[in-house]
């Protein structure tokens, strides 16, 4: 069997370096929320709203880049694109160090630099598309789960490094965060050049790209899967940006000062993204065993339930604010904070599992669709692989947009009501709707929809 005869070794080697590039890409993508810790308003002159705009810019660009990055792997080859995607991230890293070394500059160069860090968000789609091309169908869930999970670890990793730098040398040396990442990106580019492969039979000629995109966009499953990933990955990346702020707000509501609330929130903020990244790896493997559709359904049901618990906690606190006053204020506030943390961490874990299961669904669904096409086995496998790779990029882009929506919903909820309860209502309704969609379309009946051949 070709897989055991050597293809397995090649696939693992390519997966390893793909994982390295996507991990570093995630870290660079989420660089600015960490850099904001090094940017006091009295030095740089940027308000909280300005800093929020930096993160939103990076998130939007990352979402926009995912679709072209997934197609670039098929057009230019996995090795070539991994080299380029790692090297280009050196530009925003060096730019960030230069900008933070010169306080007093206007906002626009920071926005340009934040937009360039968004290119790191595109690395994910390229890596997942590359992993999809190398692994057989029975192992795609595990391979995609490993690539996505270890890649997602880039978020808590850079948060931990930023906190370590601040705790040891203060907030005056942001280059201690950016510098090591510049070195690691250079190593990743060299490693991709030496150890990855361009598989010619997996490359797509430009004249074939238009019918492929047409087939992807005309398939209903593409958009349904995008909605599901909007809920899972959107929750992961959205809560990764917002978790610290929600923690700080609730800690201050329980009686802590702004300084202590910020410190304690920073100490906890990395835990959620860390758990989600680890859960994604297991989610891919579990989806291989029990099926991606069943796991996705269970995830959304559990997420809707957890969001409901957050609504209950917020409603009780709003109706009985006196419970946070008087001799039992510390106990009541601590219990409320513990409940918020537990529910948010549960949402992180569930979103990680869902990320792995939805990505398992993509090749499974299009493999099933390919069996209804008038193609021979080789053409059918090629159709399934190419279409799945492009769908992965589009679905990834929609997922990242979900992160923007979550942050906007939380921000508006706090502006309008002073708490996040209104946003949790929106999240709960979406999770419940996604569960119904998964059950009706994918669990209750087999995959019968067919896209046009490309």
Secondary structure, DSSP 8 states (H G I E B T S, - for coil): -HIIIIIHHHHHHHHHHHHHHHHHHHHHHTHHHHHGGG--HHHH---HHHHHHHHHHHHHHHHHHHHHHHHHHHHH-HHHHHHHHHHHHHHHHHHHHHHHTSTT--HHHHHHHHHHHTHHHHHHHHHHHHHHHHS-GGGHHHHHHHHHHHHHHHHHHHHHHHHHHHHHH-TT-THHHHHHHHHHHHHHHHHHHHH----GGG---HHHHHHHHHHHHT-HHHHHHHHHHHHHHHHHHHHHHHHHHHHHHHHHHTT--HHHHHHHHHHHHHHHHHHHHHHHHHHHHHHHHH-HHHHHHHHHHHHHHHHHHHHHHHHHHHHTGGGGSSTTHHHHHHHHHHHHHHHHHHHHHHHHHHHHHHHHHHHHHHHHHHTTSS--HHHHHHHHHHHHHHHHHHHHHHHHHHHHHHHHHHHHHHHHHSSSHHHHHHHHHHHHHHHHHHIIIIISS---------
